[in-house]
Amino acid sequence: MTRLFGTDGVRGIANVELTPELAFRLGEAAGHFLGDKGRGKIVVGKDTRRSGDMLEAALVAGICSGGADALVCGVVPTPAVALLTRSLQADGGVVISASHNAPLYNGIKFFSREGFKLPDELEDEIEEYTHGERDWERPTGAEIGRTDYVDNAATRYVNHAIDSIDTALEGLTIAVDCGHGAASVATPAALRELGAKVVALNCDYNGMDINVGCGSTDLSVLSELVVSHDVDFGIAHDGDADRVLAVDEAGCEVDGDMIMAICAAHMHDRGKLKGDTVVGTVMSNMGFEVAMRERGINVIKTKVGDRYVLEQMQSSGAVLGGEQSGHIIFMEHNTTGDGLVTALQLAQVMKQTDSPLSELRQVMRRYPQVLRNVTVRDKALLATSAAVADAVREAERELGEQGRVLVRASGTEPLVRVMVEAAEESVAGDTVAKLSEVVERELG
């Protein structure tokens, strides 16, 4: 049986794979397990998808049936739920979002009372319940949970993000693409409160436009706006605003690796990078590792997924870690990837160094990296495919020390991701093409 939980919760096509029945069961499990098998409080937030209302209703009903109170926050970024779970002293948090995925999809992901993603063991316990029968009696009478609404949820999160920096942003003009998602209720407000002039786009939403040709999934409109207007830099969020990408004043992309490199170098120079260590993933660009090493900063690499980055940060004591996708964790300010906090940290570096982003991004030279997503019938077959393994070994032999290969199954979609880095982009492209052909032939 395919595991219900991926690297970032449960995801699927809303009302087909992620049904109200499943949402109810997950909510009931949250109410029972996270509520410590008794009366507890569970924070609930969602992004702007059309299916969010449907799933929220089922999830909240399940939470109450499980014996916990649901603290409903409405549309808020994912990191807001992590924050509010802690500040409201709740027993857990749940986010209804499929992050960067298309509007057709939705997802449900959980936070512990400390604001961290749940450990695999607890996810397994919740999953076992959703596939089986209850081994406890449903509460009755006064033991049934109730629903409370947190009216100031977005404002509380915005204020927290503002407090994460100690530099005002007067004099900066920042373009913001909210991707018709949850950032719409937070990022423009925070930047304006800090004194920046904001050029905002895609801040409206109808539930079916989230991530469609906008936000961090498509930087083209933002880049064009930055170039055509007097803008210092631009930022773009995904649907639930737990990640951010940027473009400099020339419209050039500044990805998560570059943002981490800029912030890590700045923190290191000021003695604020604990242990002189930053945590990345196996997808981190080779140029990121080289740049950090040249500055005396150690890079620890994990599997892809912010939960693995977080686990390594907790065990190593690192205060900065993240992914090339822009999912970056500043542990001193939040317990999960936080697109708004990351954007503010980047803007603060620009202000404190009085440097344009085009100059700051030179902290690292990005090695050519080519990535191709191959749709497969069963991504689990990747682990047992001898043909794919042979092709990877041959590619690694040909590249030698001048590149690297990574072929992995997506944690959230029916895809195998084929990534190659090389000193020359043409070499990386040719190698990806050869490997993708093998993957498609064997698994497609």
C-alpha positions as CSV (number, residue, x, y, z in Angstrom):
1,M,0.0,0.0,0.0
2,T,1.4,3.4,-1.0
3,R,2.1,5.6,2.1
4,L,-0.6,8.2,2.6
5,F,1.8,10.8,3.9
6,G,4.4,12.3,1.5
7,T,7.3,14.6,2.3
8,D,4.8,17.4,3.1
9,G,1.6,15.8,4.3
10,V,-1.3,14.2,2.4
11,R,-1.9,15.5,-1.1
12,G,-4.1,14.6,-4.0
13,I,-6.8,15.9,-6.4
14,A,-9.5,17.4,-4.1
15,N,-12.7,15.5,-4.0
16,V,-11.2,12.6,-5.8
17,E,-8.1,11.4,-3.9
18,L,-8.4,13.9,-1.0
19,T,-12.0,13.6,-0.2
20,P,-14.1,15.1,2.6
21,E,-14.3,11.6,4.1
22,L,-10.5,11.4,4.3
23,A,-10.3,14.9,5.6
24,F,-12.8,14.0,8.4
25,R,-10.8,10.9,9.3
26,L,-7.5,13.0,9.4
27,G,-9.2,15.6,11.5
28,E,-10.6,13.0,13.9
29,A,-7.1,11.5,14.2
30,A,-5.7,15.0,14.9
31,G,-8.2,15.6,17.6
32,H,-7.5,12.3,19.2
33,F,-3.7,11.9,18.8
34,L,-2.5,15.5,18.9
35,G,-5.0,16.3,21.6
36,D,-3.3,13.7,23.7
37,K,-6.3,11.5,23.7
38,G,-8.3,14.1,25.6
39,R,-9.6,17.7,25.3
40,G,-7.1,19.7,23.3
41,K,-6.9,22.6,20.8
42,I,-5.9,22.3,17.1
43,V,-5.1,25.4,15.0
44,V,-6.5,25.2,11.4
45,G,-5.5,27.3,8.5
46,K,-5.8,27.1,4.7
47,D,-4.7,28.7,1.5
48,T,-7.1,30.1,-1.1
49,R,-8.1,27.0,-3.1
50,R,-11.7,26.5,-4.0
51,S,-11.7,23.1,-2.3
52,G,-10.4,24.6,0.9
53,D,-13.8,25.4,2.3
54,M,-15.1,21.9,1.7
55,L,-12.1,20.3,3.3
56,E,-12.0,22.7,6.2
57,A,-15.6,21.9,7.1
58,A,-14.9,18.1,7.1
59,L,-11.5,18.5,8.9
60,V,-13.0,20.7,11.6
61,A,-15.9,18.3,12.1
62,G,-13.4,15.5,12.5
63,I,-11.3,17.4,15.0
64,C,-14.4,18.1,17.2
65,S,-15.4,14.4,16.8
66,G,-11.9,13.5,18.0
67,G,-12.5,15.5,21.2
68,A,-10.5,18.6,20.5
69,D,-11.4,22.2,19.9
70,A,-10.7,23.7,16.4
71,L,-9.1,27.1,16.4
72,V,-10.0,28.2,12.8
73,C,-7.8,30.9,11.3
74,G,-9.2,31.1,7.7
75,V,-6.8,32.0,4.9
76,V,-3.2,32.3,6.4
77,P,0.2,31.3,5.3
78,T,1.5,27.9,6.4
79,P,4.1,29.4,8.7
80,A,1.4,31.4,10.4
81,V,-0.2,28.1,11.6
82,A,3.2,26.9,12.9
83,L,3.6,30.2,14.8
84,L,0.0,30.3,16.1
85,T,0.1,26.7,17.3
86,R,2.9,27.8,19.6
87,S,1.6,31.2,20.6
88,L,-1.9,30.0,21.3
89,Q,-0.5,27.1,23.3
90,A,-2.4,24.6,21.1
91,D,-1.8,20.9,20.9
92,G,-1.2,20.9,17.2
93,G,-1.8,22.6,13.9
94,V,-3.3,21.6,10.5
95,V,-2.9,23.4,7.2
96,I,-5.1,22.7,4.2
97,S,-2.9,23.5,1.2
98,A,-1.1,21.8,-1.7
99,S,1.6,24.5,-1.7
100,H,3.0,25.1,-5.2
101,N,0.6,22.5,-6.9
102,A,-2.2,23.4,-9.3
103,P,-5.6,24.5,-8.1
104,L,-7.1,21.1,-8.7
105,Y,-5.0,19.7,-5.9
106,N,-5.1,20.2,-2.2
107,G,-3.4,18.8,0.8
108,I,-3.4,18.4,4.6
109,K,-0.3,18.7,6.7
110,F,0.2,18.7,10.4
111,F,2.3,20.5,13.0
112,S,3.1,19.4,16.6
113,R,2.4,21.6,19.6
114,E,6.0,22.9,19.2
115,G,5.3,24.0,15.6
116,F,7.3,21.2,13.9
117,K,6.3,18.8,11.2
118,L,5.2,15.5,12.8
119,P,7.7,12.6,13.1
120,D,7.2,9.7,10.8
121,E,6.1,7.5,13.7
122,L,3.1,9.7,14.6
123,E,2.2,10.1,10.9
124,D,2.2,6.3,10.7
125,E,-0.1,6.1,13.7
126,I,-2.5,8.6,12.1
127,E,-2.4,6.8,8.8
128,E,-3.1,3.4,10.4
129,Y,-6.2,4.9,11.9
130,T,-7.4,6.3,8.5
131,H,-7.2,2.9,6.9
132,G,-8.7,1.0,9.9
133,E,-11.1,1.2,12.7
134,R,-11.1,3.3,15.8
135,D,-9.8,1.6,18.9
136,W,-11.4,4.3,21.1
137,E,-14.9,5.5,21.9
138,R,-16.0,8.8,20.4
139,P,-16.5,11.4,23.0
140,T,-20.1,12.5,23.8
141,G,-21.7,15.4,25.5
142,A,-19.4,18.1,26.9
143,E,-16.4,16.0,25.7
144,I,-17.1,16.8,22.1
145,G,-14.9,19.6,20.7
146,R,-16.2,23.0,19.6
147,T,-15.1,25.6,17.0
148,D,-13.6,28.9,17.8
149,Y,-12.5,31.5,15.2
150,V,-9.2,33.4,15.5
151,D,-10.1,36.7,13.9
152,N,-6.7,38.3,14.1
153,A,-4.6,35.3,12.9
154,A,-3.0,37.0,9.9
155,T,-2.3,40.2,11.9
156,R,-0.6,38.2,14.7
157,Y,1.6,36.5,12.1
158,V,2.5,39.8,10.3
159,N,3.5,41.4,13.5
160,H,5.7,38.5,14.4
161,A,7.4,38.6,11.0
162,I,8.0,42.4,11.3
163,D,9.7,41.8,14.7
164,S,12.1,39.3,13.0
165,I,14.2,42.2,11.6
166,D,15.7,45.3,13.3
167,T,16.0,47.4,10.2
168,A,13.3,49.6,8.6
169,L,12.8,49.2,4.9
170,E,12.3,52.9,4.0
171,G,13.7,53.7,0.6
172,L,13.2,50.3,-0.9
173,T,10.6,49.6,-3.6
174,I,9.6,46.0,-3.7
175,A,7.5,44.1,-6.2
176,V,5.5,41.3,-4.7
177,D,3.8,38.4,-6.6
178,C,1.5,36.7,-4.1
179,G,0.5,34.0,-6.6
180,H,-3.2,34.4,-5.8
181,G,-2.4,32.6,-2.6
182,A,-2.1,32.9,1.2
183,A,0.7,35.5,1.0
184,S,-2.0,38.0,-0.1
185,V,-3.1,38.5,3.5
186,A,0.4,39.0,4.9
187,T,3.4,40.0,2.8
188,P,2.3,43.3,1.3
189,A,1.0,44.5,4.7
190,A,4.3,43.6,6.4
191,L,6.4,45.3,3.9
192,R,4.3,48.5,4.0
193,E,4.4,48.5,7.8
194,L,8.2,48.4,7.6
195,G,8.2,51.5,5.3
196,A,8.8,49.9,1.9
197,K,6.9,51.0,-1.2
198,V,5.1,47.9,-2.5
199,V,4.1,47.1,-6.0
200,A,1.7,44.2,-5.5
201,L,0.3,41.8,-8.1
202,N,-1.8,38.6,-8.0
203,C,-3.1,39.4,-4.5
204,D,-6.8,38.7,-5.4
205,Y,-8.0,35.2,-5.6
206,N,-11.0,33.2,-6.8
207,G,-9.9,29.7,-5.7
208,M,-9.0,28.5,-9.2
209,D,-6.1,30.9,-10.0
210,I,-3.6,29.9,-7.3
211,N,-0.1,29.2,-8.8
212,V,-1.5,29.6,-12.4
213,G,1.2,31.5,-14.4
214,C,2.3,33.5,-11.4
215,G,4.1,33.4,-8.0
216,S,7.1,31.3,-7.5
217,T,6.0,28.7,-10.1
218,D,6.3,31.3,-12.9
219,L,8.6,34.4,-12.4
220,S,8.1,35.8,-15.9
221,V,5.5,38.4,-15.0
222,L,7.3,39.5,-11.9
223,S,10.6,39.8,-13.8
224,E,9.0,41.9,-16.6
225,L,7.4,44.2,-14.0
226,V,10.7,44.7,-12.1
227,V,12.5,45.6,-15.3
228,S,9.8,48.0,-16.6
229,H,9.3,49.8,-13.3
230,D,11.6,51.6,-10.8
231,V,11.8,48.6,-8.5
232,D,14.7,47.5,-6.3
233,F,13.9,43.8,-6.4
234,G,10.9,41.4,-6.5
235,I,9.7,38.5,-4.5
236,A,7.3,35.7,-5.4
237,H,5.5,33.2,-3.1
238,D,4.0,29.8,-3.7
239,G,0.4,29.1,-2.8
240,D,0.8,28.8,1.0
241,A,3.7,31.2,1.3
242,D,6.1,28.9,3.1
243,R,8.7,29.6,0.4
244,V,9.9,32.6,-1.6
245,L,12.0,33.3,-4.7
246,A,13.4,36.7,-5.7
247,V,14.5,38.6,-8.8
248,D,17.1,41.3,-8.8
249,E,16.6,44.8,-10.3
250,A,17.7,43.4,-13.7
251,G,14.9,40.8,-13.6
252,C,17.4,37.9,-13.0
253,E,16.2,35.0,-10.7
254,V,17.7,34.7,-7.3
255,D,16.8,31.1,-6.1
256,G,16.7,29.6,-2.6
257,D,20.4,28.6,-2.8
258,M,21.4,32.2,-3.6
259,I,19.1,33.6,-0.9
260,M,20.6,31.2,1.7
261,A,24.2,32.1,0.5
262,I,23.5,35.8,0.8
263,C,22.0,35.5,4.3
264,A,24.5,32.9,5.6
265,A,27.5,35.1,4.5
266,H,25.9,38.2,6.1
267,M,25.1,36.3,9.4
268,H,28.6,34.8,9.4
269,D,30.3,38.2,9.0
270,R,28.3,39.4,12.0
271,G,28.9,36.4,14.1
272,K,25.3,35.4,14.0
273,L,25.6,32.1,12.1
274,K,25.6,29.5,14.9
275,G,28.3,26.9,14.5
276,D,29.3,28.5,11.2
277,T,26.9,25.9,9.6
278,V,24.1,26.0,7.1
279,V,21.9,23.1,6.2
280,G,21.0,22.3,2.5
281,T,19.8,19.3,0.6
282,V,21.1,17.0,-2.1
283,M,19.5,19.4,-4.6
284,S,21.6,22.3,-3.4
285,N,23.8,23.7,-6.3
286,M,27.5,22.8,-6.3
287,G,28.2,26.6,-6.5
288,F,26.4,27.0,-3.1
289,E,28.7,24.5,-1.5
290,V,31.8,26.1,-3.0
291,A,30.8,29.6,-2.0
292,M,30.1,28.5,1.6
293,R,33.4,26.6,1.9
294,E,35.4,29.6,0.7
295,R,33.9,31.6,3.5
296,G,34.6,29.0,6.2
297,I,30.9,27.9,6.4
298,N,30.1,24.3,6.7
299,V,27.3,22.8,4.6
300,I,25.3,19.8,5.9
301,K,23.2,18.1,3.2
302,T,20.0,16.2,3.7
303,K,17.4,14.4,1.7
304,V,15.0,16.7,-0.2
305,G,12.2,18.0,2.0
306,D,12.0,20.7,4.6
307,R,11.2,18.2,7.3
308,Y,14.7,16.6,6.8
309,V,16.3,20.0,6.7
310,L,14.6,20.8,10.0
311,E,15.6,17.5,11.6
312,Q,19.2,18.2,10.7
313,M,19.0,21.7,12.0
314,Q,17.7,20.5,15.3
315,S,20.4,17.9,15.7
316,S,23.2,20.1,14.6
317,G,22.0,23.4,16.3
318,A,22.1,25.2,12.9
319,V,19.9,28.3,12.7
320,L,19.7,28.6,8.9
321,G,18.7,25.9,6.4
322,G,16.6,25.3,3.4
323,E,16.1,24.3,-0.2
324,Q,16.8,25.6,-3.6
325,S,13.1,26.0,-4.1
326,G,13.0,28.9,-1.6
327,H,11.8,26.9,1.3
328,I,14.1,28.4,3.9
329,I,14.0,28.1,7.7
330,F,15.3,30.8,10.0
331,M,15.1,28.8,13.2
332,E,15.3,31.8,15.5
333,H,12.1,33.2,14.0
334,N,10.0,30.2,13.0
335,T,9.9,26.4,13.1
336,T,9.2,25.8,9.4
337,G,9.9,27.4,6.0
338,D,8.7,31.0,6.1
339,G,8.5,33.0,2.8
340,L,7.7,36.3,4.5
341,V,10.4,36.0,7.1
342,T,12.9,35.0,4.4
343,A,11.9,38.0,2.2
344,L,12.4,40.3,5.2
345,Q,15.8,38.9,6.0
346,L,16.9,39.4,2.4
347,A,15.7,42.9,2.3
348,Q,17.5,43.6,5.6
349,V,20.8,42.5,4.1
350,M,20.3,44.9,1.2
351,K,19.6,47.7,3.6
352,Q,22.4,47.0,6.0
353,T,25.0,46.5,3.3
354,D,23.6,49.3,1.1
355,S,24.0,46.8,-1.9
356,P,21.7,46.0,-4.8
357,L,20.6,42.4,-5.1
358,S,22.4,42.0,-8.3
359,E,25.7,42.6,-6.4
360,L,24.7,40.4,-3.4
361,R,23.9,37.4,-5.6
362,Q,27.5,37.3,-6.8
363,V,28.3,35.6,-3.4
364,M,28.0,32.4,-5.4
365,R,28.4,31.2,-9.0
366,R,25.6,28.9,-9.9
367,Y,26.8,25.8,-11.7
368,P,24.6,24.8,-14.7
369,Q,21.9,22.6,-13.4
370,V,19.3,20.9,-15.6
371,L,16.2,19.3,-14.1
372,R,13.5,17.3,-15.9
373,N,10.4,15.8,-14.3
374,V,9.3,12.5,-15.8
375,T,5.8,11.3,-15.3
376,V,5.8,7.6,-14.2
377,R,3.1,4.9,-13.5
378,D,4.6,4.0,-10.1
379,K,7.5,6.1,-8.7
380,A,8.2,3.3,-6.1
381,L,9.6,1.2,-8.9
382,L,12.6,3.6,-9.2
383,A,14.2,1.9,-6.2
384,T,14.3,-1.5,-7.9
385,S,15.1,-0.5,-11.5
386,A,18.5,-2.0,-12.4
387,A,18.4,-0.2,-15.8
388,V,18.0,3.2,-14.2
389,A,20.7,2.4,-11.7
390,D,23.1,1.3,-14.4
391,A,22.4,4.5,-16.4
392,V,23.1,6.7,-13.4
393,R,26.4,5.0,-12.7
394,E,27.5,5.4,-16.3
395,A,26.5,9.1,-16.2
396,E,28.5,9.6,-13.0
397,R,31.5,7.9,-14.5
398,E,31.4,10.2,-17.6
399,L,31.0,13.4,-15.5
400,G,33.7,12.5,-12.9
401,E,34.4,15.4,-10.5
402,Q,33.0,17.9,-13.0
403,G,29.4,17.3,-12.1
404,R,26.9,15.2,-10.3
405,V,23.7,13.2,-10.9
406,L,20.5,13.0,-8.8
407,V,17.6,10.8,-9.8
408,R,14.8,10.7,-7.2
409,A,11.1,10.1,-6.8
410,S,9.0,13.1,-6.0
411,G,7.6,13.1,-2.5
412,T,4.2,14.7,-3.5
413,E,3.6,13.8,-7.2
414,P,3.8,10.8,-9.6
415,L,7.1,12.0,-10.9
416,V,10.7,11.0,-11.1
417,R,13.0,14.0,-11.0
418,V,16.2,13.8,-13.0
419,M,18.8,16.4,-12.1
420,V,22.3,16.8,-13.5
421,E,25.0,19.5,-12.7
422,A,28.0,20.0,-14.9
423,A,30.6,22.6,-15.7
424,E,29.0,23.1,-19.1
425,E,25.2,23.4,-19.5
426,S,25.2,21.5,-22.8
427,V,26.8,18.5,-21.0
428,A,24.2,18.7,-18.2
429,G,21.4,18.9,-20.8
430,D,22.6,16.0,-22.8
431,T,23.0,13.8,-19.7
432,V,19.6,14.6,-18.4
433,A,18.1,13.8,-21.8
434,K,19.7,10.3,-21.8
435,L,18.7,9.5,-18.2
436,S,15.2,10.8,-18.7
437,E,14.8,8.5,-21.7
438,V,15.8,5.5,-19.6
439,V,13.4,6.5,-16.8
440,E,10.5,7.0,-19.2
441,R,11.2,3.7,-21.0
442,E,11.5,1.7,-17.7
443,L,8.9,3.4,-15.5
444,G,6.8,5.6,-17.7
